[in-house]
Amino acid sequence: MNTRDTLKINANNHLEIGGADTVLLAKKYGTPLYVMDESYIRQMCRAFSSTIKSEYGNGLVVFASKAFSCIGIYKIIDDEQLGADVVSGGEIYTALKAGFDPSKMFFHGNNKLPYEIKYAIENKVGYIVVDSLDEIKLIDKIAAENNILQKILFRLNPGVEAHTHHAVQTARIDSKFGFSISNGEADEALTLALSCQNICPMGFHCHIGSQIFDKNAFVIAVDKMTDYMAYVKDNFKFEAEVLNLGGGYGIYYTEGDPYFSPNEYADYVTKFLNELKLCLSEKKLKKPFLVIEPGRSIVGEAGITLYTVGSIKNIKNIKKYVGIDGGMGDNPRYALYQAKYSAILANRAADDANETVTIAGKCCESGDLIAVDIKLPKAETGDIVAVFSTGAYNYSMSSNYNRNPIPPVVLVNNGKSAYLVKPQTYEDITRLDVVPEWIKK
């Protein structure tokens, strides 16, 4: 268990998060239940922001909201003076509904739909991070129709092989994302954009992957990006005003992962900032406005998910399944790429974990598992299982598979708790269902 001031075992042998007893949270709100620790979210926002300010100066931390998007989280990151990385019309809408400043939004995506681009431009989203030649032409057309000079960044593929799962590597030459530097695609995109009348190229973006612990990967990315910035300065007479280095900083899921405190994340960022300052000096580049885009590292460890144990199935000498009242509908990451988690019994948090079990979800899929061969105390029906580090890519990837409701999200701070997202009902699930006239009886 990865403890901190706001995540610990209390005197009742219960797991406590944000000053709230998880057993009481489960009783009050039911399970499955996502729980988010506001204090830790704010700590992480400040760790990144203060590092950019003290070690670099002119820059902005932008929350990668695909990790966790709802009105409340945009309110928090706005309060912490962060920007927002948005990847769909729905995320733009949600941020706007929260009162978020659109000029601090960066709109990403490898296949932005025409209506999404139109929506972003009409709502004065600050930057569109372009990802294809067709998109550049479309932005120019829509911007012209709205009499707007739209700022863009080019998403580049610097060819950095981050040491992470292949499904979350995003800067290989065969990635669906970005313009490759090595084969001339980036030059072609820049040439096209510079010829457009309603586009204002501002600089470059890269994102080399997710769940990365190798700090040197970001150092290499800085070197490759500044090499390209120097090249286009000399060959295109274009000097970048903005450099966005993306995110992807790893978090703690299991004992196999390094543990970084907020201060250690600050050191993580400082290392590649030092490389950036050195590269700018050596390559005679002016200092760009710097953007970084942490998402998982802000909300991942801030979140836990609570479940209630149901059926327990012991296949003698083979495997013991502990069934829970949630599963791949609220956490699809094991089914997608065998993501690993740590967990405890929240109502017996300090008990010895002396059994090896597999935590199984209730969905009608053999692959609906949350954790395989994990150590837990001997579980009984009615126990509360707490799965850690579920604040990122769990609620945001959830579904109504098997017509199960998506669990609510509760925010905790100093012992207080309140909904960030209310629970779904069966009526919510069927609300948009329609029966065509010809099959009505």
C-alpha positions in Angstrom: 0.0 0.0 0.0 1.3 3.4 -1.0 0.4 5.6 2.0 0.5 9.4 2.4 -0.9 11.9 4.8 -4.3 11.6 3.1 -4.3 7.9 2.4 -3.7 5.7 5.5 -5.0 3.1 7.9 -6.9 4.7 10.8 -7.4 3.5 14.4 -10.4 1.4 13.4 -8.2 -0.7 11.1 -10.1 1.0 8.2 -8.6 2.6 5.1 -9.0 6.4 5.2 -8.7 8.8 2.3 -8.9 12.5 2.5 -9.8 12.2 6.2 -12.8 10.0 5.3 -13.3 6.5 6.5 -13.8 4.3 3.4 -16.1 1.9 5.2 -18.4 4.8 6.0 -18.1 6.1 2.5 -19.2 2.7 1.1 -22.1 2.6 3.5 -23.2 6.2 2.6 -22.8 6.1 -1.2 -22.8 2.4 -2.0 -20.4 0.5 -4.1 -18.8 0.4 -6.6 -17.6 3.9 -5.8 -14.9 6.0 -7.2 -13.3 8.3 -4.5 -11.0 11.2 -5.4 -8.7 12.9 -2.9 -8.9 16.7 -3.5 -5.9 17.6 -1.4 -3.6 15.3 -3.3 -4.9 16.6 -6.7 -4.0 20.1 -5.6 -0.6 19.1 -4.2 0.3 17.6 -7.6 -1.0 20.7 -9.5 1.2 22.9 -7.3 4.2 20.6 -7.6 4.2 20.9 -11.4 3.3 24.6 -11.5 5.8 25.7 -8.9 8.6 23.8 -10.7 7.8 25.4 -14.1 7.8 28.8 -12.4 11.0 28.4 -10.4 13.1 26.4 -12.9 12.0 27.9 -16.2 9.7 30.8 -15.8 7.5 31.5 -18.8 5.1 28.5 -19.1 1.9 26.7 -18.2 0.9 23.3 -16.8 -2.0 21.9 -18.8 -4.1 19.1 -17.3 -4.6 16.2 -19.7 -8.2 15.9 -19.0 -8.7 12.6 -20.9 -7.4 11.0 -17.6 -10.5 12.3 -15.7 -13.0 14.7 -17.1 -16.0 16.2 -15.3 -17.2 19.7 -14.4 -15.7 19.6 -10.9 -12.2 18.6 -11.9 -12.1 21.6 -14.3 -13.2 23.8 -11.5 -10.3 22.5 -9.4 -7.6 22.9 -12.1 -8.9 26.3 -13.0 -8.6 27.3 -9.4 -5.0 26.0 -9.5 -4.4 28.2 -12.6 -3.7 25.2 -14.9 -4.7 25.0 -18.6 -6.6 22.0 -20.1 -5.7 19.5 -22.7 -8.9 18.5 -24.4 -9.4 15.8 -27.0 -13.1 16.0 -28.1 -16.0 18.3 -28.4 -17.4 16.7 -25.2 -14.3 17.6 -23.2 -14.4 21.2 -24.6 -18.1 21.4 -23.7 -17.6 20.1 -20.2 -14.7 22.6 -19.6 -16.7 25.5 -20.9 -19.7 24.5 -18.7 -17.3 24.7 -15.8 -16.5 28.3 -16.8 -13.0 27.4 -17.9 -11.1 30.0 -20.0 -11.0 28.6 -23.6 -7.8 30.5 -24.3 -6.0 28.1 -22.0 -7.3 25.0 -23.8 -5.2 22.9 -26.2 -7.3 20.8 -28.5 -5.6 17.4 -29.4 -6.6 14.4 -31.5 -5.4 12.4 -34.5 -8.8 12.6 -36.2 -10.7 15.7 -35.0 -14.1 15.8 -36.6 -15.2 18.8 -38.6 -18.0 19.7 -36.2 -15.5 19.5 -33.3 -13.0 21.8 -35.0 -15.9 24.2 -35.8 -17.0 24.1 -32.2 -13.5 24.7 -30.9 -12.9 27.7 -33.3 -16.3 29.2 -32.6 -15.6 29.0 -28.8 -12.2 30.5 -29.2 -10.1 27.6 -28.0 -6.6 28.8 -27.6 -4.6 26.3 -29.5 -5.4 23.4 -31.9 -2.6 20.8 -32.0 -2.7 19.7 -35.6 -2.1 16.1 -36.5 -2.7 15.8 -40.3 -2.4 17.8 -43.5 -6.2 17.4 -44.1 -6.8 18.9 -40.6 -4.6 22.0 -41.4 -6.7 22.7 -44.5 -10.0 22.2 -42.6 -8.9 24.5 -39.8 -7.9 27.2 -42.3 -11.3 26.9 -44.0 -13.4 27.0 -40.8 -11.3 29.8 -39.3 -11.8 31.9 -42.5 -15.6 31.4 -42.2 -15.4 32.7 -38.7 -13.0 35.5 -39.5 -10.5 34.1 -36.9 -6.7 33.7 -37.0 -6.4 30.3 -35.3 -3.3 29.5 -33.3 -1.9 26.0 -33.9 0.9 23.7 -32.7 2.3 20.9 -34.8 2.3 17.5 -33.1 5.7 16.0 -34.0 6.8 12.5 -33.7 10.4 12.7 -32.5 11.0 8.9 -32.7 11.7 8.5 -28.9 11.2 4.9 -27.8 9.8 5.3 -24.3 10.1 2.2 -22.2 6.4 1.5 -21.6 3.6 -0.7 -22.9 3.3 -0.7 -26.7 -0.3 0.4 -26.4 0.7 3.7 -24.8 3.8 4.5 -26.8 2.9 7.4 -29.0 6.1 8.7 -30.6 7.3 5.7 -32.6 7.5 6.3 -36.4 4.6 4.0 -37.0 2.3 5.7 -34.4 -1.1 7.0 -35.5 -0.2 10.3 -33.9 1.8 13.3 -35.2 4.1 14.2 -38.1 7.3 12.3 -38.2 10.5 14.4 -38.2 12.6 11.7 -39.8 10.7 11.2 -43.1 9.9 14.9 -43.9 6.2 14.8 -42.9 6.8 17.6 -40.3 8.4 19.8 -43.0 5.4 19.3 -45.3 3.0 20.2 -42.5 4.9 23.4 -41.7 5.1 24.4 -45.3 1.4 24.0 -45.8 0.4 25.8 -42.6 2.7 28.8 -43.4 0.9 29.2 -46.7 -2.6 29.4 -45.0 -4.2 32.8 -44.4 -6.2 32.0 -41.3 -3.7 29.9 -39.4 -1.1 31.2 -37.0 1.6 28.5 -36.4 3.0 29.0 -32.9 5.3 26.1 -32.3 5.6 22.4 -31.7 4.2 19.6 -29.5 5.3 16.1 -28.7 4.0 13.3 -26.4 6.3 10.3 -26.2 4.0 7.9 -24.3 2.4 7.2 -20.9 3.4 5.6 -17.6 7.0 6.5 -18.2 9.6 6.3 -15.4 12.7 6.7 -17.5 13.6 10.4 -17.0 16.2 10.2 -19.8 13.4 9.6 -22.3 12.2 13.2 -21.8 15.8 14.5 -21.9 16.2 12.8 -25.3 12.8 14.2 -26.5 14.0 17.7 -25.5 17.2 17.3 -27.5 15.3 16.0 -30.6 12.6 18.7 -30.4 15.2 21.5 -30.1 17.2 20.1 -32.9 14.1 20.4 -35.1 13.4 23.9 -33.8 16.9 25.0 -34.8 16.5 23.3 -38.2 13.3 25.1 -39.1 14.7 28.4 -37.8 17.5 28.1 -40.3 15.5 26.5 -43.2 12.0 28.0 -42.9 12.8 31.2 -41.0 10.3 30.1 -38.5 11.1 30.3 -34.8 8.8 28.6 -32.3 7.0 30.7 -29.8 5.6 27.7 -27.9 7.0 24.3 -27.1 4.7 21.7 -25.6 6.5 18.7 -24.3 3.3 16.7 -23.4 3.1 14.5 -20.3 3.2 10.8 -19.6 4.9 10.7 -16.2 4.5 7.3 -14.5 2.6 6.7 -11.2 2.7 3.9 -8.6 0.3 1.0 -9.2 2.2 -1.9 -7.7 5.4 -2.7 -5.9 7.1 -3.0 -9.2 6.7 0.7 -9.8 8.9 3.5 -8.4 7.2 5.8 -5.9 7.4 9.5 -6.5 6.2 12.0 -4.0 5.0 15.4 -5.3 8.5 16.8 -4.7 10.1 13.9 -6.6 7.8 14.7 -9.6 9.2 18.2 -9.3 12.7 16.8 -9.6 11.6 14.7 -12.5 10.5 17.8 -14.4 13.6 19.8 -13.3 15.9 17.3 -15.1 14.4 17.8 -18.5 14.0 21.6 -17.9 17.7 21.8 -17.3 18.3 20.0 -20.6 16.0 22.4 -22.3 17.8 25.4 -21.0 21.1 24.0 -22.1 19.8 23.1 -25.6 18.3 26.5 -26.1 21.6 28.1 -25.2 23.7 25.8 -27.3 21.4 25.9 -30.4 20.9 29.7 -30.1 17.1 29.5 -29.8 14.9 32.0 -28.1 13.2 30.8 -25.0 9.7 29.5 -26.0 6.6 29.5 -23.8 6.8 26.1 -22.3 3.8 23.8 -21.8 3.6 20.4 -20.1 0.6 18.1 -19.9 0.4 15.9 -16.9 -2.8 14.0 -16.4 -2.4 10.6 -14.8 0.2 11.9 -12.5 -2.2 14.5 -11.1 -5.3 12.4 -10.6 -4.1 8.7 -10.8 -3.0 8.1 -7.3 -5.6 10.6 -6.0 -8.3 8.0 -6.8 -9.3 4.7 -5.3 -12.3 2.5 -6.2 -14.3 0.7 -3.5 -16.2 -2.6 -4.1 -18.2 -5.0 -2.0 -17.2 -8.7 -2.1 -19.9 -11.0 -3.3 -19.4 -14.6 -4.3 -16.1 -16.4 -3.5 -15.1 -19.3 -5.7 -12.2 -21.6 -4.7 -11.1 -24.0 -7.5 -9.0 -26.4 -5.4 -5.3 -26.3 -6.1 -5.8 -24.0 -9.1 -7.3 -20.5 -8.3 -9.4 -18.6 -5.9 -11.8 -15.9 -7.2 -13.0 -13.1 -5.1 -16.1 -11.6 -6.9 -16.9 -7.9 -6.6 -19.9 -5.8 -7.5 -18.0 -3.9 -10.3 -15.5 -4.9 -13.0 -14.5 -4.0 -16.5 -17.4 -1.6 -16.8 -15.8 0.7 -14.3 -12.2 -0.4 -14.8 -11.4 -1.8 -18.3 -7.6 -1.5 -18.1 -6.8 -5.1 -17.2 -9.0 -6.3 -20.1 -7.3 -3.9 -22.4 -3.7 -4.4 -21.6 -3.4 -6.4 -18.4 -2.8 -3.4 -16.2 -1.7 -4.2 -12.7 -3.2 -2.9 -9.5 -2.7 -3.2 -5.7 -5.6 -3.6 -3.4 -6.6 -4.2 0.3 -9.7 -5.0 2.3 -10.7 -1.5 3.4 -12.6 -2.8 6.4 -9.6 -4.9 7.6 -6.8 -2.7 6.2 -3.9 -3.8 8.4 -4.7 -7.5 8.4 -2.1 -9.9 7.0 -2.4 -10.5 3.3 -2.0 -14.2 3.4 -4.0 -15.5 0.5 -3.3 -15.3 -3.2 -6.5 -14.5 -5.1 -7.9 -13.1 -8.4 -10.3 -10.3 -8.0 -13.1 -10.9 -10.6 -15.7 -8.6 -11.9 -19.4 -9.3 -12.5 -19.5 -8.8 -16.2 -20.1 -11.7 -18.6 -16.6 -11.9 -19.8 -13.8 -14.3 -18.8 -11.4 -11.4 -19.1 -13.3 -9.3 -16.6 -10.7 -9.2 -13.9 -9.3 -6.4 -11.8 -6.2 -8.0 -10.3 -4.7 -11.5 -10.9 -2.7 -13.4 -8.2 -2.9 -10.6 -5.7 -2.3 -11.0 -2.0 -5.3 -10.2 0.3 -6.5 -11.2 3.8 -9.0 -14.1 3.7 -12.0 -12.3 2.1 -15.6 -12.8 3.2 -18.8 -11.8 1.5 -19.6 -8.2 2.5 -15.9 -7.1 2.9 -15.0 -3.8 1.2 -12.2 -4.1 -1.4 -10.2 -0.9 -2.1 -8.2 -0.8 -5.4 -5.6 1.9 -5.5 -4.5 4.4 -8.2 -7.7 4.3 -10.1 -8.2 8.1 -10.5 -7.0 8.1 -14.1 -8.5 6.3 -17.1 -11.1 4.4 -15.0 -14.2 6.7 -14.8 -13.2 8.2 -18.2 -13.1 4.8 -19.9 -16.1 3.3 -18.1 -19.1 1.9 -19.9 -22.5 0.4 -19.4 -21.4 -3.0 -20.6 -24.1 -5.6 -19.6 -26.2 -2.5 -18.9 -24.5 -2.0 -15.6 -24.7 1.6 -14.2 -21.4 3.6 -14.2 -20.5 4.2 -10.5 -20.6 7.7 -9.0 -17.5 9.7 -8.2 -17.1 11.2 -4.7 -14.6 14.0 -3.8 -13.1 13.9 -0.3 -11.2 16.6 1.7 -10.6 17.0 5.4 -13.2 14.4 6.2 -15.9 15.9 4.0 -17.4 14.1 1.1 -19.7 15.1 -1.8 -20.5 13.9 -5.3 -18.4 15.0 -8.3 -20.5 12.7 -10.5 -23.9 11.4 -9.3 -24.8 7.7 -9.6 -26.4 6.4 -12.7 -29.8 4.8 -12.5 -31.4 2.1 -14.8 -33.6 4.9 -16.1 -30.4 6.8 -17.2 -29.2 3.8 -19.1 -32.5 3.5 -21.0 -33.2 7.2 -21.4 -32.0 7.5 -25.0 -33.5 4.1 -26.2 -36.0 4.4 -29.0 -38.3 1.8 -30.5 -38.8 2.3 -34.3 -42.4 2.7 -35.3 -42.5 -0.4 -37.5 -41.7 -2.7 -34.5 -44.0 -1.0 -32.0 -47.1 -3.0 -31.0 
